[in-house]
Amino acid sequence: MKKILVVIDMQNDFINGSLGTKEAVEIVPKVIEKIKKYKRENVYATRDTHDKNYLNSLEGKHLPIVHCLKNTVGWEIQKDIASMIDVKNIFDKPCFGSIKLAQHLTKINEKEPIEVELVGLCTDICVIANAVIIKSYLINTPVSVDSNCCAGVSKESHKRALKSMQTLQVDIKN
């Protein structure tokens, strides 16, 4: 079974930028170590991607903090992590989850069975959204999340998201 790692939104704005947290900063070395355990071609990433009209979007009205504007430093994946991921394996997404990523993983799975592990930011928003989408597309595929390589908006919401994913048959590691 092919092992796939999906690195969710390890972008500067979520680490030490406009929406950064100390917990996000703390997981960077852990995510790097996790990536090293996978073959480069089996590492994928998502990148939250907004445009200058973000504050006028529905998401922007609920979260009125400008972040991850395309082609800005905040939008970029943290440099050490980015250097470990092929550009062709990065999926830009305008909202929380990436349907294109799930469809791509489905095509891989049709050729060879896969299992998918997710790490990244934020556990309670984009990690859970992508886990649910991937699980919905790949219903018989093992999907897991490494809790030590994720951080949420708060410690409490991180824990709640992990419990919710576990209820949805996503294996929670650590």
Protein Blocks (a to p, Z undefined) as FASTA:
>chain_A
ZZddddehiafklmmmmkbcfklmmmmmmmmmmmmmpcfklpccddddddfklmmpmklm
mmcccehiehiaklpccfklmmmpcfklpccdfblbdfklmmmmmmmmmmoccddddedd
dfklmmmmmmmmmmmmmmmbccdddfklgccfblklmmmmmmmmmmnopaceZZ
